Amino acid sequence: MGRHMGHNKFRNMLFALLLLPLAMTASAEQKEQLGEWDVHYIVVNSTFFSPEIARQYGVVRSKYNALVNISVLNSDSQQAQTVGMQGTATNLLGTEKKLTLKKIQEGDAIYYLAVFNFRNEETYRFNIEIRRGNTAETLKFQQKMYVD
């Protein structure tokens, strides 16, 4: 039970965020299996966070800032994995933004956060490389962003 406490705390925070009416227009947390990993990811507007939570995680709240959150779990044990992660968000015009993914650890939970700015109704293609030892996987997804 203790092994999942931190992860559950974070998931509960995400769940609370997703109950906000405006969050219903954003994509909910998604999961993709990549090799031996379950990769959970979500992109939300930074204004979904309270000023206190934003300060705690070093997130600048703005209706033009989005937060990318990614966690990597072992598919069998569901244990959080420490990985190397780098990525980009590219809009449909080809403008690429490098994502600086910061590792956050709370107990046994590990997740990676990056903030990037966007324009209303701008669509981004995300390309995230995840590495651990000799293992490398790529998470790819697309999301349209909206200003609150």
Secondary structure, DSSP 8 states (H G I E B T S, - for coil): -HHHHHHHHHHHHHHHHHTSGGGGGS---EEEEETTEEEEEEEEEGGGS-HHHHHHHT----TTEEEEEEEEEETTT--B---EEEEEEEETT--EEEE--EEEEETTEEEEEEEEE--TTEEEEEEEEEEETTEEEEEEEEEEE---
